[in-house]
């Protein structure tokens, strides 16, 4: 169907550009992190000197600001996916591997509250559901933020069957293009799983 000028929402496309820009900013920081050499102390020092930790904190906060003003539901879900991923990764991996350290606690807590509300009304899509199921394998992270006050999130994490493999078998790298460090994480996961399967043949 041809889209007329009356059907185009400039505000929507403006936010899409901002989302793409944040993804690009993440990729830039990831390149810096991946280029680090030397001892652990040297890497941390370099990340501080290059202002990577502060830059990532700003990106995380900007994602949340964008989430609050975004009106399109699919875009809001995508933004929330990236925020929750960064929340989770910041607690899972050491900062010299991710470039993430000391995220704004208010943003972290508020984003989990929004996630809880979305779960309560069935707003999370199938991709978000398997991602959250995967994160729930480290239940102490999500439950630590839920603190029993976020009922939907707490119940979800506790009910996840950890004996199951929740990541779709047909997951492909194209699905993770231009989605910040979340996209990099899952693209790397796909490559590693493919390599593992090949080694078993």
N, CA, C and O of each residue as an XYZ file, in Angstrom:
804
protein
N       0.848     -1.199      0.000
C       0.000      0.000      0.000
C       0.881      1.244      0.000
O       1.827      1.336      0.781
N       0.580      2.177     -0.853
C       1.348      3.406     -0.918
C       1.057      4.269      0.303
O      -0.095      4.447      0.696
N       2.111      4.794      0.889
C       1.951      5.656      2.066
C       1.917      7.108      1.621
O       2.849      7.581      0.970
N       0.872      7.804      1.961
C       0.776      9.214      1.618
C       1.453     10.045      2.693
O       1.777      9.541      3.768
N       1.663     11.305      2.403
C       2.317     12.187      3.372
C       1.479     12.354      4.632
O       2.009     12.659      5.700
N       0.184     12.155      4.507
C      -0.687     12.293      5.670
C      -0.524     11.124      6.635
O      -0.841     11.243      7.818
N      -0.024      9.983      6.127
C       0.096      8.796      6.959
C       1.458      8.680      7.634
O       1.664      7.811      8.481
N       2.379      9.552      7.260
C       3.717      9.500      7.828
C       3.769     10.341      9.095
O       3.338     11.494      9.110
N       4.296      9.752     10.142
C       4.439     10.461     11.411
C       5.903     10.856     11.579
O       6.722     10.003     11.922
N       6.263     12.121     11.348
C       7.657     12.555     11.446
C       8.243     12.289     12.832
O       9.431     11.991     12.961
N       7.411     12.398     13.862
C       7.859     12.160     15.230
C       8.349     10.723     15.379
O       9.353     10.459     16.040
N       7.614      9.795     14.748
C       7.993      8.384     14.811
C       9.358      8.166     14.162
O      10.210      7.485     14.733
N       9.575      8.738     12.974
C      10.839      8.559     12.284
C      11.977      9.258     13.009
O      13.119      8.800     12.963
N      11.674     10.357     13.674
C      12.680     11.053     14.466
C      13.178     10.161     15.594
O      14.380     10.088     15.850
N      12.256      9.485     16.264
C      12.631      8.590     17.349
C      13.377      7.367     16.835
O      14.270      6.853     17.507
N      13.004      6.891     15.621
C      13.729      5.774     15.030
C      15.192      6.148     14.805
O      16.090      5.338     15.035
N      15.425      7.385     14.352
C      16.793      7.850     14.132
C      17.545      7.934     15.446
O      18.723      7.585     15.518
N      16.875      8.392     16.474
C      17.513      8.467     17.786
C      17.866      7.073     18.286
O      18.923      6.876     18.886
N      16.985      6.105     18.042
C      17.243      4.725     18.456
C      18.437      4.154     17.696
O      19.287      3.482     18.280
N      18.496      4.422     16.402
C      19.635      3.971     15.601
C      20.926      4.640     16.062
O      21.981      4.007     16.105
N      20.836      5.916     16.403
C      22.016      6.648     16.854
C      22.545      6.076     18.166
O      23.756      5.977     18.357
N      21.649      5.704     19.059
C      22.067      5.110     20.333
C      22.723      3.753     20.103
O      23.689      3.402     20.781
N      22.202      3.001     19.158
C      22.820      1.726     18.817
C      24.237      1.949     18.296
O      25.165      1.232     18.671
N      24.394      2.947     17.431
C      25.718      3.257     16.892
C      26.673      3.704     17.995
O      27.853      3.354     17.984
N      26.161      4.473     18.937
C      26.989      4.908     20.072
C      27.444      3.697     20.889
O      28.590      3.631     21.334
N      26.536      2.748     21.080
C      26.907      1.526     21.798
C      28.007      0.767     21.051
O      28.969      0.299     21.661
N      27.861      0.649     19.745
C      28.839     -0.089     18.946
C      30.215      0.568     19.025
O      31.238     -0.117     19.063
N      30.230      1.899     19.047
C      31.495      2.628     19.182
C      32.178      2.300     20.494
O      33.386      2.065     20.532
N      31.401      2.284     21.577
C      31.963      1.960     22.891
C      32.426      0.506     22.951
O      33.445      0.197     23.568
N      31.674     -0.377     22.310
C      32.053     -1.795     22.305
C      33.379     -2.007     21.583
O      34.176     -2.856     21.981
N      33.615     -1.238     20.526
C      34.886     -1.342     19.808
C      36.047     -0.931     20.707
O      37.117     -1.538     20.673
N      35.823      0.102     21.507
C      36.864      0.542     22.444
C      37.152     -0.559     23.456
O      38.309     -0.874     23.737
N      36.084     -1.139     24.000
C      36.233     -2.206     24.991
C      36.979     -3.398     24.395
O      37.870     -3.960     25.032
N      36.618     -3.778     23.182
C      37.223     -4.946     22.540
C      38.671     -4.715     22.124
O      39.404     -5.668     21.861
N      39.082     -3.457     22.066
C      40.459     -3.142     21.660
C      41.414     -3.063     22.851
O      42.619     -2.887     22.673
N      40.880     -3.192     24.054
C      41.708     -3.041     25.257
C      42.751     -4.146     25.359
O      42.494     -5.305     25.033
N      43.917     -3.760     25.814
C      44.993     -4.718     26.021
C      45.632     -4.472     27.386
O      45.425     -3.430     28.008
N      46.413     -5.456     27.837
C      47.127     -5.289     29.093
C      46.427     -5.928     30.264
O      45.561     -6.786     30.098
N      46.811     -5.501     31.451
C      46.265     -6.071     32.680
C      44.857     -5.556     32.941
O      44.397     -4.607     32.306
N      44.189     -6.196     33.880
C      42.848     -5.766     34.275
C      42.875     -4.310     34.735
O      42.011     -3.515     34.365
N      43.877     -3.972     35.546
C      43.995     -2.609     36.058
C      44.191     -1.613     34.924
O      43.633     -0.516     34.948
N      44.995     -2.004     33.919
C      45.254     -1.122     32.780
C      43.979     -0.909     31.963
O      43.726      0.193     31.477
N      43.190     -1.952     31.815
C      41.948     -1.846     31.060
C      40.951     -0.920     31.764
O      40.338     -0.058     31.133
N      40.802     -1.105     33.051
C      39.889     -0.253     33.824
C      40.325      1.205     33.750
O      39.504      2.104     33.569
N      41.619      1.423     33.891
C      42.160      2.787     33.823
C      41.847      3.421     32.485
O      41.445      4.582     32.421
N      42.033      2.653     31.402
C      41.775      3.164     30.056
C      40.299      3.491     29.861
O      39.966      4.503     29.243
N      39.421      2.653     30.376
C      37.982      2.893     30.255
C      37.567      4.162     30.998
O      36.697      4.904     30.542
N      38.192      4.399     32.133
C      37.901      5.617     32.896
C      38.436      6.837     32.167
O      37.753      7.854     32.049
N      39.670      6.726     31.679
C      40.294      7.846     30.966
C      39.522      8.217     29.710
O      39.395      9.397     29.382
N      39.009      7.221     29.012
C      38.249      7.464     27.778
C      36.781      7.776     28.037
O      36.000      7.960     27.103
N      36.415      7.834     29.306
C      35.048      8.206     29.713
C      33.997      7.209     29.213
O      32.841      7.575     29.000
N      34.401      5.952     29.027
C      33.483      4.943     28.501
C      32.355      4.649     29.478
O      31.197      4.548     29.071
N      32.674      4.509     30.764
C      31.644      4.194     31.755
C      30.576      5.284     31.805
O      29.381      4.989     31.828
N      31.013      6.550     31.821
C      30.061      7.658     31.851
C      29.248      7.730     30.566
O      28.054      8.030     30.588
N      29.910      7.452     29.447
C      29.213      7.476     28.152
C      28.132      6.410     28.106
O      27.035      6.656     27.605
N      28.437      5.221     28.630
C      27.441      4.150     28.617
C      26.290      4.457     29.568
O      25.140      4.116     29.292
N      26.602      5.095     30.674
C      25.548      5.490     31.604
C      24.604      6.480     30.934
O      23.390      6.416     31.128
N      25.158      7.387     30.152
C      24.329      8.362     29.435
C      23.466      7.681     28.382
O      22.299      8.031     28.210
N      24.037      6.711     27.679
C      23.264      5.975     26.668
C      22.099      5.239     27.322
O      20.975      5.282     26.823
N      22.365      4.571     28.424
C      21.341      3.838     29.165
C      20.219      4.778     29.595
O      19.040      4.446     29.467
N      20.585      5.936     30.098
C      19.594      6.928     30.531
C      18.819      7.480     29.338
O      17.611      7.699     29.424
N      19.517      7.701     28.227
C      18.862      8.228     27.031
C      17.871      7.219     26.456
O      16.814      7.603     25.956
N      18.205      5.942     26.525
C      17.252      4.906     26.113
C      15.964      5.051     26.917
O      14.867      4.972     26.363
N      16.101      5.264     28.215
C      14.909      5.344     29.060
C      14.110      6.606     28.752
O      12.880      6.579     28.734
N      14.801      7.696     28.512
C      14.098      8.934     28.135
C      13.325      8.736     26.836
O      12.193      9.197     26.689
N      13.961      8.042     25.900
C      13.302      7.774     24.625
C      12.094      6.864     24.825
O      11.057      7.047     24.186
N      12.232      5.896     25.702
C      11.119      4.998     26.011
C       9.924      5.794     26.542
O       8.782      5.519     26.173
N      10.177      6.760     27.391
C       9.094      7.533     28.011
C       8.328      8.388     27.004
O       7.127      8.607     27.163
N       9.017      8.873     25.966
C       8.347      9.767     25.007
C       7.852      9.027     23.763
O       7.018      9.547     23.023
N       8.360      7.824     23.534
C       7.936      7.064     22.353
C       6.459      6.685     22.452
O       5.977      6.292     23.515
N       5.747      6.810     21.329
C       4.318      6.508     21.301
C       4.016      5.193     20.590
O       2.986      4.572     20.854
N       4.885      4.768     19.710
C       4.651      3.553     18.930
C       5.006      2.333     19.765
O       6.120      2.229     20.278
N       4.061      1.410     19.903
C       4.203      0.302     20.846
C       5.381     -0.623     20.542
O       6.087     -1.047     21.457
N       5.601     -0.941     19.257
C       6.708     -1.837     18.900
C       8.053     -1.205     19.220
O       8.983     -1.883     19.658
N       8.146      0.096     18.998
C       9.380      0.804     19.308
C       9.624      0.832     20.818
O      10.755      0.669     21.275
N       8.558      1.040     21.581
C       8.696      1.067     23.038
C       9.202     -0.283     23.551
O      10.056     -0.338     24.436
N       8.670     -1.364     22.990
C       9.110     -2.704     23.383
C      10.587     -2.901     23.056
O      11.340     -3.431     23.872
N      11.000     -2.474     21.865
C      12.406     -2.612     21.462
C      13.326     -1.838     22.405
O      14.374     -2.341     22.811
N      12.935     -0.629     22.745
C      13.748      0.181     23.655
C      13.843     -0.483     25.022
O      14.918     -0.535     25.620
N      12.717     -0.990     25.513
C      12.697     -1.636     26.825
C      13.561     -2.901     26.815
O      14.222     -3.209     27.807
N      13.556     -3.626     25.704
C      14.414     -4.817     25.589
C      15.877     -4.446     25.796
O      16.610     -5.128     26.512
N      16.287     -3.358     25.162
C      17.689     -2.954     25.258
C      18.035     -2.485     26.668
O      19.122     -2.768     27.172
N      17.120     -1.777     27.293
C      17.365     -1.299     28.658
C      17.497     -2.474     29.619
O      18.439     -2.534     30.409
N      16.555     -3.402     29.550
C      16.576     -4.558     30.450
C      17.821     -5.405     30.201
O      18.412     -5.930     31.145
N      18.221     -5.540     28.947
C      19.445     -6.278     28.638
C      20.647     -5.625     29.314
O      21.462     -6.312     29.931
N      20.760     -4.310     29.200
C      21.886     -3.607     29.814
C      21.840     -3.725     31.332
O      22.879     -3.872     31.976
N      20.637     -3.660     31.909
C      20.502     -3.864     33.358
C      21.080     -5.221     33.764
O      21.864     -5.335     34.706
N      20.663     -6.238     33.020
C      21.079     -7.615     33.303
C      22.579     -7.800     33.099
O      23.266     -8.357     33.955
N      23.080     -7.325     31.953
C      24.496     -7.511     31.623
C      25.398     -6.798     32.616
O      26.478     -7.291     32.943
N      24.962     -5.646     33.094
C      25.783     -4.880     34.034
C      26.011     -5.640     35.334
O      27.011     -5.427     36.019
N      25.069     -6.538     35.673
C      25.187     -7.341     36.893
C      25.838     -8.690     36.632
O      26.335     -9.333     37.557
N      25.836     -9.121     35.373
C      26.347    -10.448     35.034
C      27.847    -10.452     34.761
O      28.570    -11.329     35.233
N      28.311     -9.460     33.991
C      29.694     -9.451     33.530
C      30.487     -8.304     34.165
O      29.917     -7.269     34.509
N      31.793     -8.488     34.318
C      32.633     -7.404     34.851
C      32.680     -6.226     33.886
O      32.559     -6.403     32.674
N      32.852     -5.046     34.419
C      32.753     -3.826     33.618
C      33.799     -3.723     32.521
O      33.546     -3.093     31.493
N      34.975     -4.328     32.712
C      36.014     -4.208     31.678
C      35.676     -5.031     30.435
O      36.299     -4.852     29.389
N      34.698     -5.928     30.541
C      34.256     -6.711     29.386
C      33.092     -6.059     28.642
O      32.843     -6.368     27.476
N      32.381     -5.157     29.318
C      31.171     -4.576     28.737
C      31.220     -3.067     28.550
O      30.498     -2.518     27.718
N      32.072     -2.395     29.322
C      32.093     -0.940     29.296
C      30.983     -0.333     30.128
O      30.774      0.880     30.109
N      30.263     -1.187     30.868
C      29.110     -0.737     31.662
C      29.450     -0.789     33.147
O      29.910     -1.812     33.654
N      29.224      0.308     33.828
C      29.491      0.345     35.262
C      28.649      1.439     35.904
O      28.510      2.538     35.366
N      28.096      1.114     37.057
C      27.387      2.110     37.861
C      26.273      2.813     37.085
O      26.252      4.041     36.990
N      25.356      2.031     36.538
C      24.196      2.606     35.858
C      23.323      3.366     36.849
O      23.352      3.108     38.052
N      22.556      4.298     36.326
C      21.649      5.085     37.167
C      20.628      4.148     37.814
O      19.811      3.539     37.124
N      20.679      4.040     39.128
C      19.811      3.112     39.856
C      18.335      3.413     39.646
O      17.519      2.499     39.536
N      17.997      4.685     39.592
C      16.596      5.074     39.392
C      16.087      4.577     38.049
O      14.966      4.078     37.948
N      16.914      4.715     37.014
C      16.529      4.244     35.684
C      16.366      2.727     35.687
O      15.422      2.197     35.101
N      17.282      2.038     36.342
C      17.215      0.573     36.411
C      15.920      0.131     37.092
O      15.188     -0.704     36.560
N      15.649      0.682     38.245
C      14.460      0.295     39.011
C      13.177      0.653     38.264
O      12.250     -0.154     38.192
N      13.126      1.860     37.711
C      11.929      2.294     36.993
C      11.686      1.447     35.739
O      10.541      1.147     35.402
N      12.760      1.067     35.055
C      12.595      0.251     33.848
C      12.043     -1.127     34.194
O      11.225     -1.666     33.449
N      12.479     -1.705     35.316
C      11.925     -2.982     35.742
C      10.458     -2.832     36.165
O       9.665     -3.759     35.997
N      10.105     -1.686     36.702
C       8.709     -1.444     37.058
C       7.832     -1.389     35.813
O       6.725     -1.926     35.798
N       8.335     -0.737     34.777
C       7.596     -0.700     33.509
C       7.487     -2.100     32.923
O       6.440     -2.479     32.398
N       8.574     -2.870     33.012
C       8.534     -4.243     32.527
C       7.472     -5.038     33.275
O       6.711     -5.786     32.662
N       7.417     -4.888     34.555
C       6.424     -5.586     35.373
C       5.006     -5.214     34.931
O       4.135     -6.079     34.829
N       4.781     -3.930     34.671
C       3.467     -3.466     34.224
C       3.119     -4.033     32.839
O       1.975     -4.408     32.582
N       4.109     -4.090     31.967
C       3.883     -4.652     30.633
C       3.529     -6.131     30.730
O       2.663     -6.618     30.003
N       4.192     -6.830     31.617
C       3.898     -8.256     31.798
C       2.493     -8.452     32.348
O       1.813     -9.413     31.990
N       2.067     -7.566     33.197
C       0.749     -7.675     33.818
C      -0.381     -7.561     32.809
O      -1.448     -8.148     32.987
N      -0.138     -6.793     31.737
C      -1.194     -6.598     30.727
C      -0.875     -7.346     29.427
O      -1.536     -7.125     28.412
N       0.125     -8.222     29.449
C       0.442     -9.053     28.293
C       1.043     -8.308     27.120
O       0.782     -8.653     25.967
N       1.849     -7.284     27.400
C       2.417     -6.474     26.328
C       3.757     -6.973     25.801
O       4.208     -6.503     24.757
N       4.405     -7.904     26.483
C       5.711     -8.361     25.994
C       5.512     -9.373     24.865
O       4.631    -10.229     24.939
N       6.334     -9.268     23.826
C       6.201    -10.157     22.675
C       6.985    -11.449     22.900
O       7.622    -11.622     23.939
N       6.934    -12.345     21.931
C       7.558    -13.661     22.090
C       9.081    -13.560     22.214
O       9.696    -14.312     22.971
N       9.687    -12.629     21.470
C      11.134    -12.458     21.574
C      11.530    -12.004     22.971
O      12.472    -12.533     23.561
N      10.819    -11.038     23.488
C      11.101    -10.532     24.829
C      10.927    -11.648     25.860
O      11.673    -11.733     26.836
N       9.940    -12.489     25.626
C       9.658    -13.569     26.580
C      10.804    -14.567     26.652
O      11.203    -14.971     27.744
N      11.349    -14.979     25.478
C      12.449    -15.950     25.546
C      13.733    -15.296     26.057
O      14.555    -15.945     26.704
N      13.898    -14.003     25.760
C      15.058    -13.306     26.311
C      14.991    -13.283     27.839
O      15.975    -13.579     28.516
N      13.842    -12.936     28.363
C      13.663    -12.886     29.813
C      13.803    -14.270     30.437
O      14.323    -14.411     31.544
N      13.340    -15.282     29.726
C      13.495    -16.658     30.208
C      14.971    -17.020     30.298
O      15.400    -17.670     31.251
N      15.742    -16.598     29.306
C      17.186    -16.839     29.308
C      17.845    -16.102     30.471
O      18.650    -16.682     31.200
N      17.505    -14.821     30.644
C      18.085    -14.044     31.746
C      17.741    -14.648     33.095
O      18.505    -14.522     34.051
N      16.595    -15.300     33.171
C      16.123    -15.860     34.437
C      16.973    -17.024     34.927
O      16.843    -17.449     36.075
N      17.840    -17.541     34.064
C      18.770    -18.579     34.510
C      19.682    -18.032     35.603
O      20.192    -18.781     36.436
N      19.877    -16.723     35.588
C      20.598    -16.026     36.654
C      19.538    -15.312     37.489
O      19.475    -14.083     37.527
N      18.717    -16.101     38.147
C      17.538    -15.554     38.824
C      17.877    -14.523     39.891
O      17.073    -13.634     40.168
N      19.055    -14.630     40.492
C      19.426    -13.688     41.548
C      19.515    -12.253     41.031
O      19.360    -11.301     41.796
N      19.768    -12.100     39.716
C      19.864    -10.755     39.150
C      18.483    -10.119     39.054
O      18.249     -9.042     39.602
N      17.574    -10.786     38.358
C      16.240    -10.222     38.170
C      15.460    -10.172     39.479
O      14.763     -9.195     39.750
N      15.573    -11.213     40.283
C      14.842    -11.218     41.561
C      15.400    -10.167     42.503
O      14.674     -9.621     43.334
N      16.680     -9.884     42.376
C      17.278     -8.849     43.208
C      16.663     -7.492     42.945
O      16.489     -6.694     43.866
N      16.329     -7.224     41.679
C      15.686     -5.962     41.336
C      14.193     -6.008     41.633
O      13.603     -5.005     42.036
N      13.584     -7.175     41.433
C      12.143     -7.302     41.679
C      11.823     -7.128     43.153
O      10.828     -6.501     43.516
N      12.690     -7.699     44.009
C      12.574     -7.514     45.458
C      11.180     -7.859     45.985
O      10.709     -7.267     46.956
N      10.528     -8.826     45.331
C       9.186     -9.297     45.714
C       8.085     -8.249     45.568
O       6.913     -8.548     45.796
N       8.453     -7.015     45.187
C       7.440     -5.973     45.037
C       6.884     -5.936     43.616
O       5.795     -5.411     43.385
N       7.636     -6.495     42.662
C       7.170     -6.573     41.277
C       6.628     -7.977     41.054
O       7.366     -8.886     40.673
N       5.350     -8.141     41.292
C       4.745     -9.470     41.362
C       4.838    -10.242     40.056
O       5.158    -11.431     40.067
N       4.565     -9.592     38.933
C       4.576    -10.282     37.651
C       5.976    -10.758     37.287
O       6.155    -11.889     36.836
N       6.953     -9.907     37.479
C       8.330    -10.258     37.157
C       8.832    -11.359     38.088
O       9.491    -12.298     37.640
N       8.528    -11.251     39.362
C       8.941    -12.260     40.338
C       8.356    -13.627     39.996
O       9.058    -14.638     40.024
N       7.074    -13.646     39.674
C       6.411    -14.907     39.346
C       6.985    -15.498     38.066
O       7.184    -16.709     37.968
N       7.251    -14.641     37.087
C       7.805    -15.106     35.810
C       9.152    -15.779     36.023
O       9.381    -16.886     35.536
N      10.040    -15.115     36.748
C      11.385    -15.646     36.976
C      11.332    -16.962     37.732
O      12.050    -17.904     37.396
N      10.490    -17.032     38.747
C      10.403    -18.240     39.571
C       9.756    -19.412     38.830
O      10.005    -20.574     39.151
N       8.923    -19.093     37.835
C       8.218    -20.157     37.109
C       8.960    -20.653     35.877
O       8.551    -21.642     35.269
N      10.045    -19.981     35.500
C      10.789    -20.394     34.304
C      11.373    -21.792     34.502
O      11.990    -22.085     35.526
N      11.167    -22.640     33.509
C      11.719    -23.998     33.536
C      13.167    -23.937     33.058
O      13.421    -23.801     31.861
N      14.104    -24.036     33.975
C      15.518    -23.901     33.624
C      16.091    -25.145     32.961
O      17.255    -25.158     32.562
N      15.288    -26.176     32.844
C      15.746    -27.378     32.143
C      15.537    -27.258     30.637
O      16.033    -28.079     29.866
N      14.798    -26.228     30.224
C      14.512    -26.027     28.809
C      15.479    -25.036     28.183
O      16.030    -24.173     28.866
N      15.679    -25.167     26.875
C      16.507    -24.238     26.119
C      15.572    -23.212     25.495
O      14.844    -23.530     24.554
N      15.584    -21.993     26.004
C      14.573    -21.018     25.626
C      14.907    -20.225     24.366
O      14.022    -19.609     23.773
N      16.170    -20.232     23.951
C      16.551    -19.469     22.758
C      16.073    -20.214     21.512
O      16.362    -21.401     21.367
N      15.349    -19.548     20.612
C      14.829    -20.217     19.410
C      15.939    -20.814     18.552
O      17.004    -20.219     18.393
N      15.677    -21.994     18.005
C      16.671    -22.650     17.159
C      16.864    -21.928     15.830
O      17.917    -22.041     15.202
N      15.840    -21.183     15.405
C      15.935    -20.486     14.123
C      16.420    -19.049     14.268
O      16.307    -18.257     13.333
N      16.956    -18.711     15.430
C      17.477    -17.366     15.645
C      18.629    -17.107     14.686
O      19.535    -17.932     14.568
N      18.601    -15.965     13.997
C      19.679    -15.661     13.052
C      20.238    -14.270     13.305
O      19.594    -13.426     13.929
N      21.449    -14.049     12.807
C      22.168    -12.813     13.082
C      21.488    -11.586     12.480
O      21.586    -10.489     13.030
N      20.802    -11.767     11.355
C      20.132    -10.638     10.714
C      19.094    -10.004     11.647
O      18.835     -8.803     11.585
N      18.512    -10.834     12.504
C      17.503    -10.340     13.444
C      18.111     -9.423     14.493
O      17.389     -8.677     15.154
N      19.439     -9.469     14.656
C      20.096     -8.717     15.718
C      20.934     -7.549     15.203
O      21.716     -6.960     15.949
N      20.766     -7.222     13.934
C      21.531     -6.124     13.340
C      21.100     -4.780     13.900
O      19.907     -4.515     14.051
N      22.071     -3.939     14.206
C      21.827     -2.562     14.651
C      20.919     -2.489     15.882
O      19.973     -1.704     15.938
N      21.244     -3.341     16.873
C      20.459     -3.341     18.113
C      21.371     -3.202     19.334
O      21.110     -3.769     20.395
N      22.441     -2.435     19.156
C      23.335     -2.140     20.263
C      24.075     -3.369     20.760
O      24.239     -4.349     20.033
N      24.522     -3.303     22.016
C      25.268     -4.421     22.577
C      24.387     -5.661     22.737
O      24.887     -6.786     22.744
N      23.088     -5.454     22.864
C      22.170     -6.587     22.902
C      22.277     -7.389     21.613
O      22.319     -8.619     21.644
N      22.321     -6.696     20.485
C      22.458     -7.368     19.206
C      23.787     -8.086     19.071
O      23.856     -9.190     18.532
N      24.850     -7.449     19.568
C      26.176     -8.071     19.531
C      26.191     -9.339     20.370
O      26.737    -10.362     19.957
N      25.590     -9.264     21.546
C      25.571    -10.415     22.455
C      24.906    -11.615     21.792
O      25.446    -12.721     21.806
N      23.738    -11.389     21.213
C      23.005    -12.506     20.629
C      23.621    -12.971     19.320
O      23.531    -14.155     18.991
N      24.245    -12.076     18.563
C      24.952    -12.491     17.354
C      26.131    -13.386     17.715
O      26.378    -14.394     17.053
N      26.860    -13.017     18.767
C      27.983    -13.823     19.236
C      27.492    -15.166     19.748
O      28.124    -16.199     19.526
N      26.370    -15.139     20.427
C      25.776    -16.376     20.950
C      25.451    -17.343     19.808
O      25.703    -18.544     19.905
N      24.893    -16.801     18.733
C      24.533    -17.622     17.573
C      25.778    -18.267     16.974
O      25.772    -19.455     16.655
N      26.852    -17.480     16.822
C      28.102    -17.991     16.253
C      28.685    -19.097     17.128
O      29.127    -20.132     16.629
N      28.678    -18.862     18.444
C      29.238    -19.850     19.374
C      28.433    -21.140     19.373
O      29.000    -22.231     19.429
N      27.116    -21.015     19.309
C      26.267    -22.206     19.273
C      26.472    -22.985     17.980
O      26.489    -24.216     17.977
N      26.628    -22.250     16.883
C      26.867    -22.910     15.600
C      28.199    -23.656     15.623
O      28.302    -24.775     15.121
N      29.212    -23.027     16.208
C      30.522    -23.659     16.305
C      30.492    -24.880     17.181
O      31.161    -25.873     16.897
N      29.708    -24.816     18.263
C      29.583    -25.955     19.175
C      28.921    -27.138     18.470
O      29.331    -28.287     18.635
N      27.882    -26.833     17.679
C      27.182    -27.892     16.958
C      28.096    -28.546     15.922
O      28.077    -29.763     15.736
N      28.903    -27.709     15.248
C      29.821    -28.234     14.228
C      30.869    -29.144     14.856
O      31.263    -30.151     14.266
N      31.328    -28.776     16.081
C      32.361    -29.573     16.743
C      31.852    -30.928     17.214
O      32.630    -31.853     17.445
N      30.533    -31.029     17.352
C      29.938    -32.287     17.818
C      29.686    -33.281     16.683
O      29.377    -34.448     16.925
N      29.821    -32.804     15.440
C      29.549    -33.674     14.292
C      30.694    -34.688     14.100
O      30.646    -35.507     13.182
